[in-house]
Amino acid sequence: MKLLTGNRARTGEVIWWAGDRWSPDVGEAVLLEAADGEAVLAREAVAEQVNDLALVDAEAGPDGRPRPCHVRERIRAFGPTVRPDLARPGRDWR
């Protein structure tokens, strides 16, 4: 499964595809099949509202919410690893 992510063009904020809109909360993201993700990626790239679009490997986390598989995307989703006080509330990157 995949997640579609990027950065909001105006602010640089990390955002995730939530099915019909972009969200800064990875918990709202939808898991996509690779082919579906490619179609959304192509459409959103034309809109030019998001920079650095990428499809990343994902899985369902222990709470059932989507969770990136690789550490880089987990840090982008949940916050820094060395300062838990700066992480997004209620999120654990591990």
C-alpha positions as CSV (number, residue, x, y, z in Angstrom):
1,M,0.0,0.0,0.0
2,K,1.1,3.6,-0.6
3,L,0.5,7.1,0.8
4,L,0.7,10.2,-1.3
5,T,2.6,13.0,0.4
6,G,4.2,16.3,-0.5
7,N,4.7,19.9,0.7
8,R,2.1,22.7,0.5
9,A,3.6,25.1,-2.2
10,R,2.8,28.3,-0.3
11,T,4.0,27.3,3.2
12,G,6.2,24.2,2.9
13,E,4.0,22.3,5.3
14,V,4.1,18.5,5.0
15,I,0.7,17.2,3.8
16,W,-0.9,13.9,3.0
17,W,-3.6,12.9,0.5
18,A,-6.9,12.3,2.3
19,G,-9.0,11.0,-0.6
20,D,-10.5,14.3,-1.7
21,R,-8.2,16.9,-0.2
22,W,-4.8,17.4,1.4
23,S,-4.3,17.2,5.2
24,P,-1.4,17.9,7.5
25,D,-2.5,14.9,9.6
26,V,-1.2,11.5,8.3
27,G,-4.0,9.9,10.3
28,E,-6.5,11.3,7.8
29,A,-4.5,10.0,4.8
30,V,-5.9,7.2,2.7
31,L,-4.0,4.1,1.8
32,L,-3.8,3.7,-2.0
33,E,-2.9,0.9,-4.4
34,A,0.2,1.9,-6.5
35,A,-1.9,2.5,-9.7
36,D,-4.5,4.6,-7.9
37,G,-1.7,6.6,-6.3
38,E,0.0,7.2,-9.7
39,A,-3.3,8.6,-11.1
40,V,-3.8,11.0,-8.1
41,L,-0.1,12.0,-8.3
42,A,-0.4,12.9,-12.0
43,R,-3.6,14.9,-11.5
44,E,-2.2,16.8,-8.4
45,A,1.1,17.5,-10.1
46,V,-0.8,19.5,-12.8
47,A,-2.6,21.6,-10.1
48,E,0.8,22.8,-8.9
49,Q,-0.4,23.4,-5.3
50,V,1.9,20.8,-3.9
51,N,5.7,20.4,-4.2
52,D,7.8,17.3,-4.0
53,L,4.9,14.8,-4.5
54,A,5.9,11.3,-3.7
55,L,4.2,7.9,-3.2
56,V,5.7,6.2,-0.1
57,D,5.3,2.7,1.3
58,A,2.8,2.5,4.1
59,E,1.0,0.1,6.4
60,A,-1.8,0.2,8.9
61,G,-0.4,1.1,12.3
62,P,-1.4,-0.5,15.6
63,D,-4.3,1.9,15.9
64,G,-5.5,1.1,12.4
65,R,-4.5,4.5,11.0
66,P,-2.1,4.7,8.1
67,R,1.6,4.9,8.9
68,P,4.6,5.3,6.6
69,C,7.0,2.3,6.6
70,H,10.3,4.3,6.3
71,V,11.8,6.4,9.1
72,R,12.2,9.5,6.9
73,E,8.4,9.7,6.2
74,R,7.6,8.8,9.8
75,I,9.6,11.8,10.9
76,R,7.9,14.0,8.4
77,A,4.5,12.7,9.6
78,F,5.0,12.7,13.4
79,G,7.9,15.0,14.2
80,P,11.5,14.8,15.4
81,T,13.0,11.8,17.0
82,V,15.2,13.5,19.6
83,R,12.8,16.0,21.0
84,P,9.5,14.3,21.8
85,D,8.1,17.6,23.1
86,L,8.2,18.9,19.5
87,A,6.3,15.9,18.0
88,R,2.7,16.3,16.9
89,P,0.4,15.6,19.9
90,G,-0.3,12.0,20.5
91,R,2.1,10.8,17.8
92,D,5.0,8.5,18.0
93,W,7.4,8.2,15.1
94,R,8.4,4.6,15.9
